[in-house]
Amino acid sequence: MLKTEHETTVFSDESDDTLGGRLSMARDAAVISVESLASQLGVGRETVLAWESDRSEPQPSILVKMAAMFSVSPNWLMTGAGDGPGEGSDERALEAVRLELSRLRSAHEEIGRLIETTTRQIEKLDHQVRLRNVSKDVAH
């Protein structure tokens, strides 16, 4: 079903002012993970992340394929004008926010583990340095 001109969604959010921002927004709205999108397109996860961070751009044929997967117009992905993610899809938007929260929680947990590991490494190295210094003092 085509939208009339009055139903066309044009977003003004700062995150959609670039191709990468719109790709990320549309992927989140469609509740598709980076890994799943990469797999479906036959590219690497880093390639999708590069597109979403505007470090590179997908080929036009892949852009059209993604537009179909995200249920948005290719024009919207490229320019921000036209049919973007539907405003009426509150459930999909809610799920996208929940998915983002889940990603943030996972990242938070991983950072916590890294902090603990690094703290233990520092304590171990500090202990070794102190022992070495004590040994040098005794030797002199």
Buried (B, 14 or more C-beta within 10 A) or exposed (E): EEEEEEEBBEBEEEEBEBBBBBBBBBBBBBBBBBEBBBEEBEBEBEBBBBBBEEEEBBEEEBBBBBBEBBBBBBEBBBEBEBBBBBEEBEEBBEBBEEBEEEEEEEEEEEEEEEEEEEEEEEEEEEEEEEEEEEEEEEEE
